[in-house]
Amino acid sequence: MPVAPAPTAATAADGSSVLQGAGRFRELLLHPGFGRLLTVRLAAQWGDGVFQAALGGLVLFSPEREADPVMVALGLATVLLPYSIVGPFAGALLDRWDRRRVMVVAGALRGVLTLATAGVVLAGITGPPLYLGALATIGVSRFIQAGLSAALPHVVAERHLVGANSLVTTSGAVAAAIGAGCAISLRGILGPADVDAAWTTMVAALGSVVIVVVATTITGGSLGPDERTEAAQALRAVASGLVDGARAARDAPGVVAAFCAVAAHRLAFGVTTLVVLLLMRNSLTDVGPLKAGIAGLGEVVIAAAAGLGVAAVVTPWLTGRVGRPGTVRIMLVLAAVALLGLGLPMTLPTILAGSFVLGLVGQAIKLCSDAAVQTEVGDAVRGRVFSLSDTTFNVTYVAAVAGAAFLAPPSGRSALLLVLAAGLYLLGLVVHELALRRWAPGPQGGTQPAAPSATDVSTAPSASVSTSSTSHRADGEPGTEDM
């Protein structure tokens, strides 16, 4: 049985976070079950960072290949779409299968697929075999991360669950960024050829080794699920689950507004990602310690990761003073100003500064969105809302990159695209306000519904439902529920 059900609206809304107390940090880290899950999470996301950056470098920086904007969009779609395609199925099936066994088997399979993909690269094979290998590897990783989120309530007490989500998600995002930095550094040392990319990709298998070793020390059945049905029933439930998630989100005013803000960020971030990748490869040159090319991309990743870390500390403080809608407003305006002030010069120092700001903004908006889901959506449908959001926002990001690919010059120097991205943030602000006013039941700005509806309240959910509410929260882009 889980230690506690998913946190209630009261515990989610009080702004408590593990980052706010050293005592909570120590208590969480000393708990053997939580420590093992955290170790698996860090190993999985570090390996994902290495794998994705190694393949991204193969497509973007190999001198023997033409890395035009369309190829960049294709490469990004390869590493991101698996989360959107596999996510809903992973969450449903993990409520049927023993999650500890999933971690062991999926960790081993992930290692095999990583080495197989590296072999494809080493053999100089391109096209469908390479992309299929990447899709399969990242798809298996989705099961591991979703299983970790679903298992968390089995090892963490209710009073620490929100803080544990914050710590796990933020540290996982940082681990992925570190993994990407390791891959980029290795490519810089080994060289840009295919054989060098293959050796870098193989390093990602080390994360799989750690996953299997640590997962085997966990007692079988201790991570749930507590109730199981046939897997085929779960497959049939996926499609209707996404529809149920959309209905539940529609009936929660704060969730609608927050989703609009996140969608605006994902669109704008997709556009700026393409611009930065092209600039680093084709236009910029080194400026002192600041590097262009693949090394410069590593510095951008580090800067964005620093923004994520700052957001984990700033967001709870800011929401306690201006509320979630106020925090979202500030972040959307800050992002637009940063793109115009720091993005348009298109120099290495300003790009790094802008990456830090956008990392902070994106994480803060996602934290507010997750908190809105946790406080305004009933436990019985909360997992489906998270699944819907993960799928929608990953597809939105890829669509933005694909659309920008047809407008961007190969050099990446496009003031039009950066102005467009800034405009998307401001449009997101307008839609956010309209959503609050249209769906808000009263003068509170839509942060809480006036009265609970059938989709807002779940009475006596089963243990399996409680765990399923967290099973979809391991997404490619970081997010948590620490408010």
Residue pairs with C-beta under 8 A, 6 or more apart in sequence:
1 154
1 226
1 463
2 153
2 154
2 224
2 226
2 463
2 466
2 467
3 153
3 154
3 155
3 156
3 157
3 158
4 153
4 156
4 157
4 158
4 161
5 153
5 158
5 379
5 461
5 463
5 466
6 153
6 161
6 374
6 379
6 382
6 461
6 466
6 467
6 469
6 470
7 158
7 161
7 162
7 374
7 481
9 374
9 375
9 376
11 158
11 159
11 161
11 162
12 162
12 371
12 374
12 375
12 481
12 483
13 371
13 375
13 483
15 316
15 319
15 320
15 482
15 483
16 162
16 163
16 316
16 482
17 162
17 163
17 166
17 312
17 316
17 482
17 483
18 24
18 25
18 28
18 160
18 163
18 164
18 166
18 167
18 482
19 25
19 163
19 166
19 167
19 170
19 312
19 313
19 316
19 482
20 163
20 316
21 163
24 160
24 163
25 167
27 160
28 34
28 156
28 160
28 163
28 164
28 167
29 35
29 38
31 155
31 156
33 154
33 155
33 156
33 218
33 222
34 152
34 155
34 156
34 164
36 214
36 215
36 217
36 218
37 148
37 151
37 152
37 155
37 168
38 167
38 168
38 171
39 210
39 214
40 103
40 107
40 144
40 148
40 210
40 211
40 214
40 215
41 145
41 148
41 168
41 171
41 172
41 175
42 171
42 172
42 175
43 175
43 207
43 208
43 210
43 211
43 214
44 107
44 141
44 144
44 145
44 148
44 172
44 207
44 211
45 145
45 172
45 173
45 175
45 176
45 179
46 175
46 176
46 178
46 179
46 182
46 207
47 110
47 114
47 141
47 179
47 204
47 205
47 206
47 207
47 208
47 211
48 138
48 141
48 176
48 179
48 204
48 207
49 175
49 176
49 177
49 178
49 179
49 180
49 181
49 182
49 183
50 179
50 180
50 182
50 183
50 200
50 201
50 203
50 204
50 207
51 114
51 117
51 134
51 137
51 138
51 179
51 183
51 201
51 204
52 79
52 138
52 180
52 183
53 179
53 180
53 181
53 182
53 183
53 184
53 298
53 301
54 183
54 186
54 187
54 197
54 200
54 201
54 203
54 204
55 75
55 78
55 79
55 117
55 121
55 130
55 134
55 197
55 201
56 75
56 76
56 79
57 183
57 184
57 187
57 192
57 197
57 200
57 294
58 121
58 194
58 197
59 65
59 67
59 71
59 72
59 74
59 75
60 67
60 71
60 72
60 75
60 277
60 281
60 294
60 297
61 67
61 187
61 192
61 281
61 293
61 294
62 192
62 193
62 194
62 197
63 192
64 193
64 194
65 71
67 281
67 282
68 410
69 274
69 278
69 404
69 405
69 406
69 408
69 409
69 410
70 405
70 406
72 274
72 277
72 278
72 401
72 405
73 274
73 398
73 401
73 402
73 404
73 405
74 131
76 273
76 274
76 398
76 401
77 398
77 401
77 402
78 131
78 134
78 135
79 134
79 138
80 394
80 397
80 398
80 476
81 135
81 394
81 395
81 398
82 135
82 138
82 139
82 142
83 138
83 142
83 390
83 394
83 475
83 476
84 390
84 391
84 394
84 395
84 398
85 139
86 139
86 142
86 143
87 142
87 146
87 387
87 390
87 391
87 394
87 472
87 475
88 238
88 241
88 242
88 387
88 391
88 472
89 234
89 235
89 238
90 142
90 143
90 146
90 147
90 471
90 472
91 146
91 150
91 383
91 387
91 468
91 471
91 472
92 234
92 235
92 237
92 238
92 241
93 143
93 231
93 234
93 235
94 102
94 143
94 146
94 147
94 150
94 225
94 468
94 471
95 150
95 225
95 228
95 234
95 464
95 467
95 468
95 471
96 225
96 228
96 229
96 230
96 231
96 233
96 234
97 225
97 228
97 231
98 220
98 221
98 223
98 225
99 147
99 150
99 151
99 223
99 224
99 225
100 151
100 215
100 218
100 219
100 220
100 221
100 222
100 223
101 220
102 143
102 144
102 147
103 144
103 147
103 148
103 211
103 215
103 218
104 212
104 215
104 216
106 140
106 141
106 143
106 144
106 147
106 211
107 144
107 208
107 211
107 212
107 215
108 208
108 212
109 140
110 137
110 140
110 141
110 144
110 208
110 211
111 205
111 208
111 209
111 212
113 133
113 136
113 137
113 140
114 137
114 201
114 202
114 204
114 205
114 208
115 202
115 205
116 133
117 130
117 133
117 134
117 136
117 137
117 201
118 198
118 199
118 201
118 202
118 205
119 198
120 129
120 130
120 133
121 130
121 194
121 197
121 198
121 201
122 194
122 195
122 198
124 194
142 474
144 211
144 474
145 172
145 474
146 471
146 472
146 473
146 474
147 223
147 471
148 168
148 474
149 165
149 168
149 470
149 471
149 472
149 473
149 474
150 223
150 224
150 225
150 467
150 468
150 470
150 471
151 223
151 224
151 467
152 161
152 164
152 165
152 168
152 470
153 161
153 466
153 467
153 470
154 222
154 223
154 224
154 467
155 223
156 164
162 374
162 481
162 482
163 482
165 470
165 473
165 480
165 481
165 482
166 312
166 480
166 481
166 482
168 480
169 473
169 478
169 479
169 480
170 308
170 309
170 312
170 363
170 478
170 480
172 474
172 478
173 305
173 308
173 363
173 478
174 305
174 308
174 309
177 301
177 302
177 304
177 305
177 308
178 305
179 204
179 207
180 298
180 301
181 298
181 301
181 302
182 203
183 200
183 203
183 204
184 294
184 295
184 297
184 298
184 301
185 295
185 298
186 196
186 199
186 200
186 203
187 196
187 197
187 200
187 294
188 294
188 295
188 298
190 196
190 199
190 200
192 294
224 463
224 464
224 467
225 463
225 464
225 467
225 468
226 462
226 463
226 464
226 467
227 462
227 463
227 464
228 464
241 384
241 387
242 384
242 387
242 388
242 391
244 381
244 384
245 381
245 384
245 385
245 386
245 387
245 388
245 389
246 388
247 455
248 377
248 378
248 381
248 382
248 384
248 385
248 455
248 456
249 255
249 256
249 259
249 373
249 377
249 385
249 388
249 389
250 256
251 449
251 453
251 455
251 456
252 372
252 373
252 376
252 377
252 449
252 455
252 456
253 376
253 435
253 436
253 439
253 440
253 441
253 446
253 449
254 324
254 325
254 372
254 375
254 376
254 436
254 446
254 447
254 448
254 449
255 369
255 372
255 373
255 376
255 377
255 385
256 435
256 439
256 446
257 325
257 328
257 372
257 432
257 433
257 435
257 436
257 439
257 446
258 324
258 328
258 365
258 368
258 369
258 372
258 373
258 432
259 369
259 389
259 392
260 428
260 431
260 432
260 435
261 328
261 331
261 332
261 365
261 368
261 369
261 428
261 429
261 432
262 365
262 366
262 369
262 389
262 393
263 392
263 393
263 396
263 428
264 332
264 424
264 425
264 427
264 428
264 429
264 431
264 432
265 332
265 335
265 361
265 362
265 365
265 366
265 425
265 428
266 393
266 394
266 396
266 397
266 400
266 477
267 396
267 397
267 399
267 400
267 421
267 424
268 335
268 339
268 400
268 421
268 422
268 424
268 425
268 428
269 358
269 362
269 397
269 400
269 421
270 396
270 397
270 398
270 399
270 400
270 401
270 404
271 400
271 401
271 403
271 404
271 417
271 418
271 420
271 421
271 424
272 339
272 343
272 354
272 358
272 417
272 418
272 421
273 401
274 401
274 404
274 405
274 408
274 412
274 417
275 343
275 404
275 408
275 412
275 414
275 417
275 418
276 297
276 300
276 351
276 355
276 412
277 297
277 412
278 408
278 409
278 410
278 411
278 412
279 346
279 351
279 411
279 412
279 413
280 292
280 293
280 294
280 296
280 297
280 300
280 412
281 293
281 412
282 410
282 411
282 412
283 346
283 411
283 412
283 413
284 292
284 293
284 296
284 346
284 347
284 348
284 351
285 292
286 292
286 296
286 348
287 347
287 348
287 349
290 296
290 299
290 348
290 349
290 352
291 298
291 299
291 348
292 348
296 348
299 352
300 351
300 352
300 355
303 352
303 353
303 355
303 356
303 359
304 355
304 356
304 358
304 359
305 359
306 356
306 359
307 355
307 356
307 357
307 358
307 359
307 360
307 361
307 362
307 363
308 359
308 360
308 362
308 363
308 478
310 356
310 360
311 359
311 360
311 361
311 362
311 363
311 364
311 367
312 363
312 367
312 480
312 482
314 360
314 364
315 327
315 363
315 364
315 367
315 368
315 482
315 483
316 482
316 483
318 326
318 327
318 330
318 364
319 326
319 327
319 368
319 371
319 483
322 330
323 445
323 447
324 368
324 371
324 372
324 447
324 483
325 432
325 436
325 445
325 446
325 447
327 364
327 368
328 364
328 365
328 368
328 432
329 429
329 432
329 433
331 360
331 361
331 364
331 365
332 361
332 365
332 425
332 426
332 428
332 429
332 432
333 425
333 426
333 429
334 357
334 361
335 357
335 358
335 361
335 422
335 425
336 422
336 423
336 425
336 426
336 429
337 422
338 353
338 354
338 357
338 358
338 361
339 354
339 358
339 418
339 419
339 421
339 422
339 425
340 418
340 419
340 422
342 350
342 351
342 353
342 354
342 357
343 350
343 351
343 354
343 418
343 421
343 422
344 415
344 418
344 419
346 412
346 413
362 477
363 478
363 479
366 477
366 478
366 479
366 480
367 479
367 480
367 481
367 482
367 483
368 483
369 389
369 479
370 386
370 473
370 479
370 480
370 481
371 481
371 482
371 483
372 447
373 382
373 385
373 386
373 389
373 481
374 382
374 481
375 448
376 448
376 449
376 456
377 385
377 455
377 456
378 452
378 455
378 456
378 457
378 458
379 458
379 461
379 465
379 466
379 469
380 458
380 461
380 465
381 455
381 458
382 469
383 465
383 468
383 469
383 470
383 471
383 472
384 472
386 469
386 470
386 472
386 473
387 472
390 472
390 473
390 475
393 475
393 477
394 475
394 476
394 477
397 477
404 417
407 414
407 416
407 417
408 414
408 417
435 446
436 445
436 446
437 446
439 446
440 446
441 449
441 450
441 451
442 450
449 456
458 465
473 479
473 480
473 481
